Amino acid sequence: MRTEAKIATARRFRKKLTKPELWLWLRLKTRTEDGLAFRSQHPLGRYVLDFYCAKARLCVEVDGENHTREKQHDRDVARDQRLLEHGIRTYRITAGAVLDDPDEAADGVINLAVERMRELQDSPSHRPTGG
């Protein structure tokens, strides 16, 4: 899909968030720590990520019932692997977990993003070189 088309798709998705996505988004967009910022329905390559934190290189996917089906599960695994090849870790949370306790779900996502960001900062490829 061309970049312009992917951006248009992401915009359309932003206007039609599912209830769990909306509840999580309302919390993620206002709870930033350590300079973290989340984007909703972020186009990246051939994918549109439910939520993305660039500083932590973290994709957050809210999985509804259809993700439990074998065919969709296989696609999710392949997608997650492809993102990981580009240094982006995927965190999947069930829609039910978000609906059960959206604050806890958001706190878990933020804590994971902070941890991931610190891992990236501590990795040898992110350390400044002497000179």
Contacts in CASP RR format, 6 or more apart in sequence:
PFRMAT RR
TARGET T0000
AUTHOR 0000-0000-0000
METHOD contacts of the structure
MODEL  1
MRTEAKIATARRFRKKLTKPELWLWLRLKTRTEDGLAFRSQHPLGRYVLD
FYCAKARLCVEVDGENHTREKQHDRDVARDQRLLEHGIRTYRITAGAVLD
DPDEAADGVINLAVERMRELQDSPSHRPTGG
1 9 0 8 1.000
1 46 0 8 1.000
3 43 0 8 1.000
6 43 0 8 1.000
6 45 0 8 1.000
6 46 0 8 1.000
6 48 0 8 1.000
7 43 0 8 1.000
9 43 0 8 1.000
9 48 0 8 1.000
10 41 0 8 1.000
10 42 0 8 1.000
10 43 0 8 1.000
10 48 0 8 1.000
11 41 0 8 1.000
13 41 0 8 1.000
13 48 0 8 1.000
14 40 0 8 1.000
14 41 0 8 1.000
17 25 0 8 1.000
17 40 0 8 1.000
17 41 0 8 1.000
18 62 0 8 1.000
18 64 0 8 1.000
18 95 0 8 1.000
19 95 0 8 1.000
19 99 0 8 1.000
20 62 0 8 1.000
20 64 0 8 1.000
20 95 0 8 1.000
20 96 0 8 1.000
20 98 0 8 1.000
20 99 0 8 1.000
20 102 0 8 1.000
21 40 0 8 1.000
21 50 0 8 1.000
21 62 0 8 1.000
21 98 0 8 1.000
23 98 0 8 1.000
23 99 0 8 1.000
23 102 0 8 1.000
24 51 0 8 1.000
24 60 0 8 1.000
24 62 0 8 1.000
24 93 0 8 1.000
24 98 0 8 1.000
24 102 0 8 1.000
24 105 0 8 1.000
24 106 0 8 1.000
24 109 0 8 1.000
25 38 0 8 1.000
25 40 0 8 1.000
25 51 0 8 1.000
26 102 0 8 1.000
27 102 0 8 1.000
27 103 0 8 1.000
27 105 0 8 1.000
27 106 0 8 1.000
28 38 0 8 1.000
28 40 0 8 1.000
28 51 0 8 1.000
28 60 0 8 1.000
28 106 0 8 1.000
28 109 0 8 1.000
28 110 0 8 1.000
29 38 0 8 1.000
29 40 0 8 1.000
31 106 0 8 1.000
31 107 0 8 1.000
31 110 0 8 1.000
32 38 0 8 1.000
32 110 0 8 1.000
33 110 0 8 1.000
33 114 0 8 1.000
34 114 0 8 1.000
34 117 0 8 1.000
35 55 0 8 1.000
36 53 0 8 1.000
36 55 0 8 1.000
36 56 0 8 1.000
36 110 0 8 1.000
36 113 0 8 1.000
36 114 0 8 1.000
36 117 0 8 1.000
37 53 0 8 1.000
37 54 0 8 1.000
37 55 0 8 1.000
38 51 0 8 1.000
38 52 0 8 1.000
38 53 0 8 1.000
38 60 0 8 1.000
38 113 0 8 1.000
39 49 0 8 1.000
39 51 0 8 1.000
39 52 0 8 1.000
39 53 0 8 1.000
39 54 0 8 1.000
40 50 0 8 1.000
40 51 0 8 1.000
41 48 0 8 1.000
41 49 0 8 1.000
41 50 0 8 1.000
42 48 0 8 1.000
42 49 0 8 1.000
42 51 0 8 1.000
42 52 0 8 1.000
43 49 0 8 1.000
44 52 0 8 1.000
44 59 0 8 1.000
44 83 0 8 1.000
44 88 0 8 1.000
47 79 0 8 1.000
47 83 0 8 1.000
49 59 0 8 1.000
49 60 0 8 1.000
49 61 0 8 1.000
50 59 0 8 1.000
50 60 0 8 1.000
50 61 0 8 1.000
50 62 0 8 1.000
51 59 0 8 1.000
51 60 0 8 1.000
51 61 0 8 1.000
51 62 0 8 1.000
51 109 0 8 1.000
52 58 0 8 1.000
52 59 0 8 1.000
52 60 0 8 1.000
52 88 0 8 1.000
53 60 0 8 1.000
53 113 0 8 1.000
53 116 0 8 1.000
53 117 0 8 1.000
55 113 0 8 1.000
55 117 0 8 1.000
56 112 0 8 1.000
56 113 0 8 1.000
56 114 0 8 1.000
56 116 0 8 1.000
56 117 0 8 1.000
56 120 0 8 1.000
57 87 0 8 1.000
57 88 0 8 1.000
57 89 0 8 1.000
57 116 0 8 1.000
57 120 0 8 1.000
58 88 0 8 1.000
58 89 0 8 1.000
58 90 0 8 1.000
58 91 0 8 1.000
58 112 0 8 1.000
58 113 0 8 1.000
58 116 0 8 1.000
59 83 0 8 1.000
59 88 0 8 1.000
59 89 0 8 1.000
59 90 0 8 1.000
59 91 0 8 1.000
60 90 0 8 1.000
60 91 0 8 1.000
60 92 0 8 1.000
60 93 0 8 1.000
60 109 0 8 1.000
61 76 0 8 1.000
61 90 0 8 1.000
61 91 0 8 1.000
61 92 0 8 1.000
61 93 0 8 1.000
62 93 0 8 1.000
62 94 0 8 1.000
62 95 0 8 1.000
62 98 0 8 1.000
63 76 0 8 1.000
63 92 0 8 1.000
63 93 0 8 1.000
63 94 0 8 1.000
63 95 0 8 1.000
64 94 0 8 1.000
64 95 0 8 1.000
64 96 0 8 1.000
65 95 0 8 1.000
66 72 0 8 1.000
67 73 0 8 1.000
67 76 0 8 1.000
67 92 0 8 1.000
76 92 0 8 1.000
79 90 0 8 1.000
80 90 0 8 1.000
80 92 0 8 1.000
83 89 0 8 1.000
83 90 0 8 1.000
84 90 0 8 1.000
89 116 0 8 1.000
91 109 0 8 1.000
91 112 0 8 1.000
93 105 0 8 1.000
93 109 0 8 1.000
97 105 0 8 1.000
98 105 0 8 1.000
120 126 0 8 1.000
END
